[in-house]
Amino acid sequence: MKTVNIEELLTWAFVHELPKGGGVEGLENPHSAWRMLQASSWGKITSFGELGALIDGGRKDYDNFWIEQGEPHEDAVTVGRAVAALAACEVVIPQGWNALANWPDTHGLAELYVARAVERYRARSHEQRGEGIVSLVVGTAILGREPDWGGWPSAAASRPGSS
């Protein structure tokens, strides 16, 4: 048995194992965990931002890339199904939540944009919000990153414990 952290597990599953043979529930299913990232227009924007160019996708957007043959590891399939199940979860933003509590005073400008973003988020359907959760997890796993849970205003900001 090998011990890995959650970020390593997700990257292994979505980058190395699930692409084999089409991933969890196959590439044909636009609602599968592997395809969820491309299920939204944001996924397309992210792909363009990574490459800086549009790539001819062929008849279907996955026809032009090579998929390693063989079945994905059963643990990766379990991970993929668990991530796909996150679409049923709900993110609740409490009334009066101050997203910028640790930021310097922005004289109401940043708060206005946060309020607009929260309003747009709440206007989305449950399915759209669920797809966003799955896209966040799959996208960060594929990029080998993790979500930034801090709310620091910039990289130059002084963080507790940093020098």
Buried (B, 14 or more C-beta within 10 A) or exposed (E): EEEEEEBEBBBBBBBEBBBBBBBBBEBEBEEBBBBBBBBBEBBBEBBEEEEEEEEEBEEEBBEEEEEEEEEBBEEBBEBBEBBBEBBEEEEEEEEEEEBBEEBEEEEEEBBEEBEEEBEEEEEEEEEEBBBBBBBBBBBBBBEEEBEEEEEBEEEEEEEEEEE
